[in-house]
Amino acid sequence: MPLRVGIPRGLSYYYIFPFIQGFLETLGAEVVVSPPSDGRTLLDMVCCPTDEPCVSVKLYFAHAKRLLEKGVDYLFVPVLSSVDKENYCCPKLIGIADMLKNGLGLSEEQLLAPEWNEREKPGCWKESLLEVAARLGARRNEAEEAIRVGEERQALFEKLTRQGLTVVEAYARMSGQDKRPRRRFDPLAEYDPSQVIGVLGHPYVLYDIVGHNLVDRLREYGQVWTAEMAPQEEVLKEVGSLWEGNRMWAYEARLLGAGFYFLRRGLVNKLILVEAFSCGPASVLEAFLEAEAEARGVPFLLLTVDEHTGEAGFVTRLEAFLDTSAGEPRVSPVRLRVPSSARTESLVMEGGITGPGDNRRLPISSVPALRREELKVGAPGMGLLDIALESALAECGVEMIPTPPLSKTVVELGKELAPEFICYPMVTTLGQMRAVLEKGANTIIMVGGKGRCRLGWYAQLQELLLKAKGYEFRLVIIDSPVPLKTRWKAFRQALREATGNAPLWRIAKGLYLGYHKMAALDRGEAWVRRKRAYEKNRGTADKAWRRFVRQVKAAGYVGQVKKAERELWEELEAIPEEKLAPLRVKIIGEIYTVLESFVNQEIERFLASRPDLRVEVVRNLTATQWFDLHVLHKQKAREHHQRVISAAAPYLRAPVGGHGQESVGELVLAKEEGFDGVIHLLPFTCMPETVSQNIMVPLSEKLDLPLLSLIINEQTGTAGWETRLEAFLEVLAERREEGLSYGGGRFGVLLGY
């Protein structure tokens, strides 16, 4: 009897099912695909451990559960880290196998999870598939033949989509099931051959139940082009017109490139983008597509869906959009994007979005290069990093406009321009950029670096949004200089732009001082966190800390920084301590949320200031730690990182971007290190941390270690935040005093996951 291998109908199924099917069937396995989503599927989504992932992940959990109930021998869940050599895939495609394993309590033996990672391990997918074949009892030559058959079937599928078939239509054609009559949705619809509608969206959303048959509905009114129908070579050229567009997430790049292809060739007169609620990559695509559609005079509609999206409201918004024509005003309830100004056209055509195949980044406006004495540099902050940056620039003779501390006013400045589902750090840094520009900055410094998380796309989006608002400035994107062979030249050029072409020795001297200030502040903060838990007179350490920050900020050379650091150590050592055993809480999560005190509502200070409870807060994540690991490659930082990654590996085998994998590892180590509890901080819609949270919630129960996962955005209220923290500390105190074990479920409900 052949082995039965289950394929959940979601995520990778909509991209590489023909390959998977050809591969497995050639090996003699019975391929079992879960049935199309229905009402039961929606109910089964509760098996997903958390509610934060997008609906496509929750649907995938439900489909996997259905297959397990059918008694399949294996689930085939590929780990799609990278399918192209220049980019990565969305974190959910990287982490979904481990999310299922931890969330559904699966063993390694139940999963077939071959990895694709063309960027870091080219060709590993073949060896990984050979291992899968061996587990199914096949010899190497049989496995190689199965791979060949799979590739042939995948090529046939792609040929069919280029002929005008959607993904599901191509699948039906290949299986001989394409003769079914098409359902009629609107008996009163009148087909207009002049109406050509472009539809963009991940097929696992567009063609699943939450997509509400959008493509078939639209075909009753006019012609429809979907992303998979666009020629792949043209799509890649178009997305390559963005600076570093070749490094965008693989499947998102295909959507964006298809959108550019439709718009720039005049193939569509309306464009619709369908995204899942809280989809991270879609929030990046939205801004680029909106700008391009406005420039071309094409109405644009963003449709956001989840499991709660009702069909009636969906259809109403769609019909309202279909009634629009180019030049009509935007209709807010349906998020219509209609062309309005010649300025936007100039922005798109002359700026960061350039002609096909041109991968250079051009300035959006013709701001001339500035001499050093003319430079007025501004930058968003993160924790106390602006102190280090200001010192580095001052050493180069450059004036820095002080970064305004975050406030509700600054956040509102960013929120006004930011895409709806972009993560909170992008909103706050955008607000700070606007604030420094209002104060006279003519150059903005922002970090870059395209990877698995959205951070690398912040700068380009922020430039697009700010210049569309009318701001004139030069943006300097600072990326890592490592590896030096390929990145040093761009890094050096960015430093020249940021410092008015200062001599390299002055830049090095400034960076040296800035680094020592950053490191001293991070070390001092760690000392203060410990002292807060033991000091006899509460608040004494904080007074010393505030003086220390002022001293470091004013220091003109490294010797003064070291002197201030010694004085802080001596002052803290002299503070009388209580003899007690405080609760020990580790803070983990996304770096910006962890380090920026306004964003996390002064969580470290709050935990350490409870009147009747002592808490020692430990945080390994610092700006210095990141710099030591990724830029300086210091041995101590590498050793710590390897320890964290090794701890995470049994639960999350591949990096998912940001600090997602590190969060899992830090949770595991917290148990070994005797912590009472762990607090996980993440911005709403953060892709890497959503993956890690989905794994850590069931893992914390397995480890018998309380975990509080706090999701933050601009609407996070102080009262509810503090109530949850108080409840968390009470649970930890009870466990410490009574020796109670952690039950997981009751605690999770109490803290509102």
Secondary structure, 3 states (H helix, E strand, C coil): CCCEEEECCCCCHHHHHHHHHHHHHHCCCEEEECCCCCHHHHHHHHHCCCCCCCHHHHHHHHHHHHHHHCCCCEEECCEEEECCCCCCCCHHHHHHHHHHHHHCCCCHHHEECCEEECCCCCCHHHHHHHHHHHHCCCCHHHHHHHHHHHHHHHHHHHHHHHCCCCHHHHHHHHHCCCCCCCCCCCCCCCCCCCCEEEEEECHHHHCCHHHCCHHHHHCCCCEEEEHHHCCHHHHHHHHCCECCHHHCCHHHHHHHHHHHHHHHCCCCCEEEEEEECCCHHHHHHHHHHHHHHHHHCCCEEEEEECCCCCHHHHHHHHHHHHCCCCCCCCCHHHCEECCCCHHHHHHHHHCCECCCCCCCCCCCCCCCCCCHHHCEEECCCCCCHHHHHHHHHHHCCCEECCCCCCCHHHHHHHHCCCCCCCCHHHHHHHHHHHHHHHCCCCEEEEECCCCCCCHHHHHHHHHHHHHHCCCCCEEEEECCCCCHHHHHHHHHHHHHHHHCCCCHHHHHHHHHHHHHHHHHHHHHHHHHHHHHHHECCCCHHHHHHHHHHHHHHHCCCHHHHHHHHHHHHHHHHHCCECCCCCEEEEEEECHHHHHCCCCCCCHHHHHHCCCCCCEEEECCCCHHHHHHHHCCCCHHHHHHHHHHHHHHCCCCCCCCCCCHHHHHHHHHHHHHCCCCEEEEEEECCCHHHHHHHHHHHHHHHHHCCCEEEEEECCCCCHHHHHHHHHHHHHHHHHHHHHCCCCCCHHHHHHCCC
